[in-house]
Amino acid sequence: MSNEQYLIVSYFAVGALVLAIAVVTYLWLRPSVRGIADAVPARGAGAVLRKLFFVGVVLPTLAGFLSVSFRSCQKDTYAKIVADRSYLVAKNEEQIQASLSHAVIALLAWGVILLVPLIIIKRAEARRASEAGSSSSAAK
């Protein structure tokens, strides 16, 4: 396989791998996010969280993949880029690394986003429990 063929095949293979990782991550975390979203008392907020979660996981991962440029200070032409197989392999590794880094950052952001509804739910449950406790003691 020539370096030019390797460049094309590896680019799409790494892209498919990154997309698969993002989708598997989404599918793995979807039940947990759905449970939190369904418990949100605000109307429509749960549906928005559920719908944005897919985009919020897949898009940052793909953005990390696309953020890697094959051009560098030493290799500024296509011929120089294609000539060095080790450079192409290093760029594929860099694409995977950038994608996973972006995915981790996106998941951390989703953790913060989902923390807000969890706090709201916890406070609402505490308020209901205190109201139930005060009404049962008033009935005695």
KARAUR-V965620 format. One record per run of one state. SS is the DSSP state (2 for helix, 1 for strand, 0 for the rest). FROM is the first residue (numbers start at 0). LEN is the number of residues. If there is no record, write none. Layout:
# KARAUR-V965620
ss->SS from->FROM len->LEN
ss->SS from->FROM len->LEN
This chain:
# KARAUR-V965620
ss->0 from->0 len->2
ss->2 from->2 len->37
ss->0 from->39 len->5
ss->2 from->44 len->22
ss->0 from->66 len->11
ss->2 from->77 len->6
ss->0 from->83 len->1
ss->2 from->84 len->55
ss->0 from->139 len->1
